[in-house]
Amino acid sequence: MSEEHREQADAVEREIDDLEEQSENLQDEIEAAKADWERKKADDSVPGAGDKPNIRNTGPPPEAGNQ
């Protein structure tokens, strides 16, 4: 293998290592976001995160009067 090919192979291996590290970091971020969402869903003080919709029936939607 020529020196140029060896250098290219080394560069590709470094890029693979970098991409693997980025992938692991992204997976950690995804897991943290999922855990955060589950905590928020369990907290009734977080609007919109729970299973029960928080809808107020105070009349027609604002756009209904613009017809």
N, C-alpha and C positions, 0 to 999 in steps of 0.2 A: 504494500500500500504506500502510495507516495505521501510526502509530507503534507501536500495540499489536501489530500483526501483525509488524512489523519486530523488535520485542523478542522475540516468541515464536520467530521464525525464527532469531534470533541464539542464543537459549537452546538450541534444537534442534541447531544447528550445533555449539555447544560440547559438548553431550552426545554427539553423534556423534564428535567428536574424542576425547573422553575414552574412549568405548567402543573406538575403534580402538586407542588407546594401551594400554588394558587387554588387548585381544586380542593385540597384539604382545608384551606382557610375558608373557602366559600361554603363548604359543607358545614363547618363549625358555625358560620354566620347563619346559615339556614336553620340549623338545629336551635340556635339561640333565639331566632325570630319565632320559631314554632313554640318554644317554651314560653316566650314572652306573650304570645297570642293566647295560649292556654291560660296563663295567669290572668290576663285581662278579661277573658271570657268568664272566668270564675268570680271576678270582682264586679259586683252590681253597680259600683260607682263609675265604671267606665262606660260612657254612652256608646251604644251601637255594638258593643262587643259581646253582649249576652245573647242567649238563644231567643229571648222574648223581645219582639220588636217594641220600641218605645214610640208609639204613634199617638198623637193627641188629636182627637176629633173636635176641633174648635170651629169648624165650618168648612166651607168649600176651599179648595186651593186658591191661592192668590190669582192665578191666571183665569179662573172661572168668571170673574167680574169684568174681564177685559173684552168681552165679546160684543 
